[in-house]
């Protein structure tokens, strides 16, 4: 987990490109679709969904293979960080009195973990996911450069380099709205995970 957190996303992207594309030939290296493969009809802008809607399952699978390495490169650091936070939270909650009481009463370990231990331990992890969304946008540019992916972050940087004011405003506005929505969703999830918040809002 330390290696995943400390390694920059673009370095992970280059490593994946060398190992899984050039050496193992497991996934395509660049682009969104294989050369010569026709793009699906544009509906959502996402080739996987558009291909599924059009019934082009081979194209959808090809688009999935192309998105696999870039998405994994971006996710590795966040998965490592959130996994470590979850583990620390689990270890901390394991020392709580109510968990000790459940163990003494002979409640099965599986029930203790999934019913009483996991939910409160996920609260810090879910909280950090909202902040990680901003990191994903920042890291996406270099990853998109490595995989020659025409993504949103690359478009935003290109707009800044070209001094395209309207495009810059649009990119900042979309990122701001998306970040706000993600954090609202995070707050809603935390409300369901932590009954104390629901009781506090209910005036109890």
C-alpha positions as CSV (number, residue, x, y, z in Angstrom):
1,X,0.0,0.0,0.0
2,X,2.9,2.4,0.7
3,X,4.3,1.8,-2.8
4,X,0.9,2.4,-4.4
5,X,0.4,5.7,-2.5
6,X,3.9,7.0,-3.1
7,X,4.2,6.2,-6.8
8,X,2.8,8.9,-9.1
9,X,0.0,7.9,-11.4
10,X,1.9,8.6,-14.6
11,X,4.8,6.3,-13.4
12,X,2.2,3.5,-12.7
13,X,0.8,4.2,-16.2
14,X,4.2,3.8,-17.8
15,X,4.9,0.6,-15.8
16,X,1.5,-0.9,-16.8
17,X,2.1,0.1,-20.4
18,X,5.5,-1.7,-20.5
19,X,4.4,-4.8,-18.6
20,X,0.8,-5.5,-19.6
21,X,0.8,-4.1,-23.2
22,X,4.3,-4.4,-24.7
23,X,5.6,-7.5,-22.8
24,X,2.5,-9.5,-22.0
25,X,0.3,-8.1,-24.7
26,X,-2.6,-8.3,-22.3
27,X,-4.3,-5.0,-23.2
28,X,-4.0,-2.4,-25.9
29,X,-1.5,0.4,-25.4
30,X,-3.1,3.6,-26.7
31,X,-6.4,5.0,-28.0
32,X,-10.0,4.2,-27.4
33,X,-10.6,1.6,-30.0
34,X,-8.4,-0.6,-32.3
35,X,-7.3,0.8,-35.6
36,X,-9.9,0.1,-38.3
37,X,-12.7,-0.5,-35.9
38,X,-15.7,1.9,-36.5
39,X,-16.9,4.0,-33.5
40,X,-20.4,3.2,-32.2
41,X,-23.2,5.7,-32.7
42,X,-22.7,8.6,-30.3
43,X,-25.3,8.6,-27.5
44,X,-23.4,9.1,-24.2
45,X,-19.9,9.7,-25.5
46,X,-18.7,6.6,-23.6
47,X,-17.8,3.9,-26.2
48,X,-18.6,1.0,-23.9
49,X,-22.1,2.2,-23.2
50,X,-22.7,3.4,-26.7
51,X,-21.6,0.0,-28.1
52,X,-23.9,-1.9,-25.7
53,X,-26.8,0.3,-26.6
54,X,-26.2,-0.3,-30.2
55,X,-25.8,-4.1,-29.7
56,X,-22.1,-4.0,-30.8
57,X,-20.8,-6.3,-28.1
58,X,-17.4,-6.8,-29.8
59,X,-16.9,-3.1,-30.0
60,X,-17.9,-2.8,-26.3
61,X,-15.3,-5.4,-25.3
62,X,-12.6,-3.7,-27.4
63,X,-13.4,-0.4,-25.7
64,X,-13.3,-2.0,-22.3
65,X,-9.8,-3.4,-23.1
66,X,-8.6,0.0,-24.1
67,X,-10.0,1.7,-20.9
68,X,-8.6,-1.0,-18.6
69,X,-5.0,0.2,-18.2
70,X,-5.7,3.9,-17.9
71,X,-8.5,3.4,-15.4
72,X,-6.3,1.0,-13.3
73,X,-3.4,3.4,-13.4
74,X,-5.5,6.1,-11.9
75,X,-7.2,3.8,-9.4
76,X,-4.1,2.2,-7.9
77,X,-3.0,5.0,-5.6
78,X,-6.6,5.7,-4.4
79,X,-7.2,2.0,-3.8
80,X,-4.0,1.7,-1.8
81,X,-4.8,4.8,0.3
82,X,-8.4,3.8,1.0
83,X,-7.5,0.2,1.7
84,X,-5.0,1.4,4.3
85,X,-7.5,3.8,5.9
86,X,-10.1,1.0,6.0
87,X,-7.6,-1.4,7.7
88,X,-6.6,1.2,10.3
89,X,-10.3,2.0,11.0
90,X,-11.1,-1.7,11.3
91,X,-8.2,-2.2,13.8
92,X,-9.3,0.8,15.8
93,X,-13.0,-0.2,16.0
94,X,-12.0,-3.8,16.9
95,X,-10.8,-2.4,20.2
96,X,-14.2,-0.8,21.0
97,X,-16.3,-2.1,23.9
98,X,-19.3,-3.0,21.9
99,X,-17.2,-5.3,19.6
100,X,-15.7,-7.0,22.7
101,X,-19.2,-7.5,24.1
102,X,-20.4,-9.1,20.8
103,X,-17.4,-11.5,20.9
104,X,-18.1,-12.4,24.6
105,X,-21.8,-13.1,23.8
106,X,-20.6,-15.6,21.2
107,X,-22.0,-13.8,18.1
108,X,-20.4,-15.4,15.0
109,X,-17.3,-13.6,13.7
110,X,-18.9,-13.2,10.2
111,X,-21.9,-11.3,11.7
112,X,-19.6,-9.2,13.9
113,X,-17.4,-8.1,10.9
114,X,-20.1,-7.4,8.3
115,X,-22.9,-6.2,10.6
116,X,-21.2,-4.3,13.4
117,X,-17.6,-3.7,12.4
118,X,-17.5,-2.9,8.7
119,X,-20.1,-0.1,8.5
120,X,-18.5,2.3,11.0
121,X,-15.0,1.4,9.6
122,X,-16.1,2.6,6.2
123,X,-17.0,6.1,7.3
124,X,-13.4,7.5,7.0
125,X,-12.9,5.7,3.7
126,X,-16.0,7.1,2.2
127,X,-15.1,10.6,3.4
128,X,-11.7,10.4,1.8
129,X,-13.2,9.2,-1.5
130,X,-14.8,12.7,-2.0
131,X,-11.4,14.3,-1.7
132,X,-9.8,11.7,-4.0
133,X,-12.1,12.8,-6.8
134,X,-10.1,16.0,-7.2
135,X,-6.9,14.0,-7.2
136,X,-8.2,11.8,-10.0
137,X,-8.9,14.8,-12.2
138,X,-5.4,16.2,-11.5
139,X,-3.7,12.9,-12.2
140,X,-5.7,12.1,-15.2
141,X,-3.9,14.5,-17.5
142,X,-0.5,12.8,-17.4
143,X,-2.2,9.3,-17.6
144,X,-4.1,10.5,-20.7
145,X,-0.9,11.7,-22.3
146,X,0.8,8.3,-21.7
147,X,-2.1,6.4,-23.2
148,X,-2.9,9.0,-25.8
149,X,-6.4,9.2,-24.4
150,X,-8.6,12.2,-25.5
151,X,-10.0,12.8,-22.1
152,X,-11.5,15.7,-20.1
153,X,-8.4,16.6,-18.2
154,X,-6.3,16.7,-21.4
155,X,-8.9,18.9,-23.0
156,X,-8.7,21.3,-20.0
157,X,-5.0,21.6,-20.1
158,X,-5.0,22.1,-23.9
159,X,-7.6,24.8,-23.5
160,X,-5.3,26.6,-20.9
161,X,-2.3,26.3,-23.2
162,X,-4.3,27.7,-26.1
163,X,-5.8,30.4,-23.9
164,X,-9.3,29.4,-24.8
165,X,-11.2,31.3,-22.1
166,X,-14.6,29.9,-22.8
167,X,-13.4,26.3,-22.7
168,X,-11.5,27.0,-19.5
169,X,-14.6,28.5,-17.8
170,X,-16.6,25.4,-19.0
171,X,-14.0,23.0,-17.7
172,X,-13.8,24.7,-14.3
173,X,-17.6,24.9,-14.0
174,X,-18.0,21.2,-14.8
175,X,-15.3,20.2,-12.4
176,X,-16.8,22.3,-9.6
177,X,-20.3,21.0,-10.2
178,X,-19.1,17.4,-10.3
179,X,-17.0,17.8,-7.2
180,X,-19.9,19.3,-5.3
181,X,-22.2,16.4,-6.4
182,X,-19.7,13.8,-5.4
183,X,-19.4,15.3,-1.9
184,X,-23.2,15.5,-1.6
185,X,-23.3,11.8,-2.4
186,X,-20.6,11.1,0.1
187,X,-22.5,12.9,2.8
188,X,-25.6,10.9,2.0
189,X,-23.7,7.6,2.2
190,X,-22.1,8.6,5.5
191,X,-25.6,9.4,6.8
192,X,-26.7,5.9,6.1
193,X,-23.5,4.4,7.5
194,X,-23.6,6.4,10.8
195,X,-27.0,6.4,12.6
196,X,-25.7,9.1,15.0
197,X,-25.9,11.6,12.2
198,X,-29.5,10.6,11.4
199,X,-30.4,10.9,15.1
200,X,-28.7,14.3,15.4
201,X,-30.6,15.6,12.3
202,X,-33.8,14.3,13.8
203,X,-33.3,16.3,16.9
204,X,-32.8,13.4,19.2
